[in-house]
Amino acid sequence: MSQDALKVAAAEQALEYIEEGMRVGLGTGSTAAKFVEALGRKVAQGFKVTCVATSEVTQAQALALGIQMSTLDDQPYLDITVDGADEIDGALRLIKGGGGALLREKIVATASGGMIVIADASKQVETLGAFPLPLEVVPFGLAATRNMISALAIDVGCEGDIRMRTLSDGAPFRTDSGNLILDCHFGRIPAPEELDEALKLVPGVVENGLFIGIADLAIIAGSDGLTVIGAEESDFP
Ligand SMILES: O=C(CO)[C@H](O)[C@H](O)COP(=O)(O)O
């Protein structure tokens, strides 16, 4: 099975958890886009949901598919969010932000009664950290912020690479909120909670890509089938 087909399989399984009338947070990235596609097909058959997007890209995709969209200002509580991840460990701790949407993704997931993560098996890890941890930082005081990050008391010092829009145009990537992304190669992160706490104390860091205690369920598609980590279907969300 291709990686694309695995993403579709996880996305379609997540659709089973969506009930008519739910308020649904829509994630960002190629796997989340498969879920939006699948939901769009269901909506085209008359299924009614109201959704909030975690990025402008997802918002545009969902609108084009005829999905009814709202905002967290109008719907401050959502029933469920479905999103992808860059890494998932056995305790449902995640690294997210590969698509640069981590701030809105965390706001939307935290405003939801439950979060389902969908991924292909390549995202499942023993210990987080092979994927560089994305941080959303304000442009003001960037050099000072990077100094503070590299001074954090963690094994591998790292000030973070400023993410570029493309490799060639020399312009930094800007998030939907106008901020920058620093990709931090901290190496293995055996204690994500501690790193999360430390990063929260750096004023220029708006948010970091560690999602701890947020995801309730992960649907992971591998060539040997689907694996579900987390709450049983019967009591979720
Ligand atoms: O966190 C994200 C975007 O900010 C994505 O969910 C994450 O990068 C996974 O993306 P993909 O499904 O394309 O591998």
The ligand as an SDF file (V2000), in Angstrom:
LIG
                    3D

 14 13  0  0  0  0  0  0  0  0999 V2000
    1.3210   19.4660   12.2580 O   0  0  0  0  0  0  0  0  0  0  0  0
    1.0360   19.5410   11.0940 C   0  0  0  0  0  0  0  0  0  0  0  0
    0.9400   20.8150   10.3660 C   0  0  0  0  0  0  0  0  0  0  0  0
    1.3750   21.8920   11.1470 O   0  0  0  0  0  0  0  0  0  0  0  0
    0.7350   18.2950   10.3270 C   0  0  0  0  0  0  0  0  0  0  0  0
   -0.3740   17.6690   10.8800 O   0  0  0  0  0  0  0  0  0  0  0  0
    1.9330   17.4050   10.3630 C   0  0  0  0  0  0  0  0  0  0  0  0
    3.0440   18.1320    9.8310 O   0  0  0  0  0  0  0  0  0  0  0  0
    1.7300   16.1330    9.5560 C   0  0  0  0  0  0  0  0  0  0  0  0
    1.6070   16.4530    8.2210 O   0  0  0  0  0  0  0  0  0  0  0  0
    1.4410   15.3270    7.1140 P   0  0  0  0  0  0  0  0  0  0  0  0
    0.1230   14.6700    7.3550 O   0  0  0  0  0  0  0  0  0  0  0  0
    1.4790   16.0830    5.8010 O   0  0  0  0  0  0  0  0  0  0  0  0
    2.5900   14.3840    7.2490 O   0  0  0  0  0  0  0  0  0  0  0  0
  1  2  2  0
  2  3  1  0
  2  5  1  0
  3  4  1  0
  5  6  1  0
  5  7  1  0
  7  8  1  0
  7  9  1  0
  9 10  1  0
 10 11  1  0
 11 12  2  0
 11 13  1  0
 11 14  1  0
M  END
$$$$
